[in-house]
Amino acid sequence: MWQDVNDRYLLLILRECWTVCIS
């Protein structure tokens, strides 16, 4: 359960970092 939440949060952070890097 916790792992799933952690993975989702990690994905969200990664996506934001990716967008910032591209900009």
Buried (B, 14 or more C-beta within 10 A) or exposed (E): EEEEEEEEEEEEEEEEEEEEEEE
